Amino acid sequence: MTHRFSAATEAWKLRRFTLSASVCLGCLVIVAIFFVGRGLFAAVLLTAWVLIAAVDVFSAYFFRDPVRSITPEAGAVVSPADGTVVGIEDLPSTSHYPGPCKRLSIFLSVFNVHVNRAPFDGTVESVAHKPGEFKNAMRADTTDVNESNTIRMQTARGSMTVRQISGLIARRIVCKVKVGETLAKGEKFGMIKFGSRTELYLPTDAEICVKLKDKVQGGATVVARFPE
């Protein structure tokens, strides 16, 4: 499968700074220790070097993108994100879906993989970014308040919507799909940086296969199935 999104590319945007800063500060620390002395200046430089190195290590961990095995099962819907299931609801109506639907909400902590994947094969009908606040994405009331990006797809099983919602720490949503493009089940299309929420809206005949507090993996966990 060819993916249109690369977590490694997003990681490099941050790590090229931290790696350069680490090298420069490391050289300054050596100079300060061996040519200036073990004074306050050297201690400050060493502390700064350790902090930047720690940020770089965390960035490498955060932007990890493990290979996932995507189920070939025709009626299976896969999770659009890694995280914890925090909401399963039947909605009579919502502005994010054309009619009654089921909503599955997943909270992503800073320790989860943050790559977003397509839940099903389909064609992108609309992509809508909405500016907003940056409240704790664990709370259900942030769904229509926080900054978000809504991707609606048309599939063989009906309309499906994936919403990327920023959180308290997350300040940037990445989405690499456009209207008219097709996505394969499990295909990577974007990410939300540093803690967030992902919501999946499905037709009412979808049978949810997970429960509250379950841990899910994007592309690997089957979260719903359609009856044959």
C-alpha positions in Angstrom: 0.0 0.0 0.0 1.3 3.5 -0.9 0.7 6.0 1.8 0.3 9.7 1.1 1.5 10.7 4.6 4.8 10.1 6.3 5.4 10.5 10.0 9.1 10.5 9.4 8.7 13.7 7.3 6.8 15.4 10.0 9.4 14.3 12.6 12.2 15.7 10.6 10.6 19.2 10.6 11.2 19.3 14.4 14.2 17.0 14.7 16.4 18.9 12.2 16.3 21.8 14.8 16.9 19.7 17.9 19.7 17.7 16.3 21.5 20.8 15.1 21.0 22.5 18.4 22.3 19.4 20.2 25.5 19.2 18.1 26.2 23.0 18.5 25.6 23.0 22.3 27.6 19.8 22.7 30.6 21.5 21.0 30.1 24.5 23.2 30.0 22.3 26.4 33.3 20.7 25.4 34.9 24.1 24.8 33.5 25.5 28.0 34.8 22.5 30.1 38.2 22.2 28.6 39.1 25.7 27.7 37.0 28.0 30.0 36.7 25.8 33.1 34.0 24.0 35.0 32.1 27.1 36.0 28.5 28.3 35.8 28.7 28.9 32.0 29.6 25.2 31.4 26.9 24.0 33.8 24.2 26.1 32.0 25.4 24.9 28.6 25.4 21.2 29.8 21.8 21.6 31.2 20.6 23.1 27.9 22.2 20.3 25.9 20.6 17.6 28.1 17.2 19.3 27.7 17.4 19.6 24.0 18.7 16.1 23.6 15.7 14.9 25.7 13.3 16.8 23.4 14.9 15.1 20.4 14.6 11.6 21.9 11.0 12.2 22.8 10.3 13.6 19.3 11.7 10.4 17.8 9.5 8.4 20.1 6.4 10.5 19.4 6.7 10.4 15.7 7.1 6.6 15.5 5.1 4.9 12.9 4.9 1.1 13.4 3.9 -1.2 10.5 0.3 -2.4 10.9 -1.4 -5.4 9.4 -4.6 -4.4 7.8 -7.5 -6.9 7.9 -8.7 -8.0 4.4 -12.2 -8.7 5.9 -14.7 -6.9 3.6 -17.1 -5.6 6.2 -14.6 -4.7 8.9 -14.0 -1.1 9.9 -10.5 -0.4 11.4 -9.6 2.2 14.0 -8.6 5.6 12.6 -6.2 6.1 15.5 -4.3 4.6 18.4 -5.6 5.4 21.9 -8.4 4.6 24.4 -12.1 4.4 23.5 -13.8 7.2 25.6 -17.1 7.3 23.9 -19.6 5.1 22.0 -22.9 6.9 21.1 -26.0 6.7 18.9 -26.7 10.1 17.5 -30.1 11.0 16.1 -28.4 14.0 14.3 -25.2 15.8 14.1 -23.6 18.4 11.8 -20.7 16.0 11.1 -22.8 13.3 9.4 -25.8 13.2 7.0 -28.4 11.6 9.2 -28.5 9.3 12.3 -25.2 7.6 13.1 -23.0 6.0 15.6 -20.0 7.9 17.0 -16.8 6.3 18.3 -14.5 8.6 20.2 -10.8 7.8 20.8 -8.5 9.7 23.1 -4.8 9.9 22.2 -2.3 10.6 25.0 1.1 12.0 24.2 2.4 8.4 24.5 0.2 7.0 21.7 1.1 6.7 18.1 -0.5 9.8 16.5 -0.8 8.7 12.9 -4.4 8.8 11.5 -5.6 6.1 9.1 -8.7 5.6 6.9 -11.3 3.3 8.5 -12.5 1.9 5.2 -12.0 2.1 1.5 -13.7 5.2 0.1 -13.6 8.5 -1.7 -13.2 11.8 0.1 -16.3 13.9 -0.2 -15.3 16.9 1.9 -12.5 18.2 4.1 -13.3 21.0 6.5 -10.9 22.7 9.0 -12.4 24.6 11.9 -10.3 26.9 14.1 -11.1 26.6 17.8 -9.8 26.2 21.4 -7.2 23.8 22.8 -9.0 22.2 25.8 -8.4 18.8 27.3 -9.5 16.4 24.5 -10.5 13.7 27.1 -13.6 15.8 27.8 -16.6 15.0 25.5 -17.6 18.7 25.4 -14.5 19.6 23.5 -15.7 17.9 20.3 -17.4 21.1 18.9 -15.2 23.6 20.7 -11.6 22.6 19.9 -9.8 23.1 16.6 -10.7 20.3 14.3 -10.5 18.8 10.8 -13.4 16.8 9.5 -13.0 14.3 6.6 -16.2 12.8 5.2 -15.9 9.7 3.0 -18.3 7.9 0.7 -17.9 4.1 0.9 -19.6 1.0 -0.3 -21.3 0.8 3.1 -22.4 4.4 3.2 -21.0 7.7 4.5 -18.2 7.7 7.1 -16.6 10.7 8.9 -13.3 10.9 10.6 -12.7 14.0 12.8 -9.2 15.0 13.9 -9.6 17.1 17.1 -6.8 19.0 18.8 -6.2 18.8 22.5 -4.6 20.7 25.4 -1.1 20.1 24.1 -1.8 19.4 20.4 -1.4 22.6 18.4 -1.3 21.3 14.8 -3.4 19.0 12.7 -1.9 17.4 9.6 -4.2 16.2 6.8 -2.8 15.1 3.5 -6.0 14.3 1.6 -8.2 16.4 -0.7 -11.7 16.1 -2.0 -12.1 13.5 -4.8 -9.1 11.4 -3.7 -9.6 7.8 -2.7 -8.3 6.1 0.5 -7.7 2.5 1.1 -8.7 0.9 4.4 -5.8 1.5 6.9 -4.1 4.1 4.6 -2.2 6.8 6.5 -3.6 10.3 5.8 -2.4 12.5 8.6 -1.7 13.0 12.3 -2.5 15.3 15.2 0.6 16.4 17.1 1.0 15.9 20.9 -2.2 14.6 22.5 -5.6 14.8 20.8 -9.0 13.1 20.0 -10.2 11.2 16.9 -13.8 10.6 16.3 -15.4 8.1 13.8 -19.0 8.5 12.6 -20.6 5.4 11.1 -23.9 4.3 9.6 -26.4 3.0 12.1 -26.2 -0.6 10.8 -22.5 -0.8 11.8 -22.0 -3.1 14.8 -19.5 -1.7 17.2 -16.9 -4.3 18.2 -15.1 -2.4 21.0 -16.2 -1.1 24.4 -15.4 1.9 26.6 -11.8 2.0 27.9 -10.5 -0.5 25.3 -7.1 0.2 23.8 -7.1 0.4 20.0 -4.4 0.6 17.3 -4.9 2.6 14.2 -5.4 0.3 11.1 -5.0 -2.9 13.2 -8.0 -3.0 15.5 -11.4 -3.8 14.0 -13.7 -1.4 15.8 -16.9 -2.2 13.8 -18.4 -4.6 11.3 -21.2 -4.4 8.8 -23.7 -7.3 8.6 -23.3 -9.4 5.5 
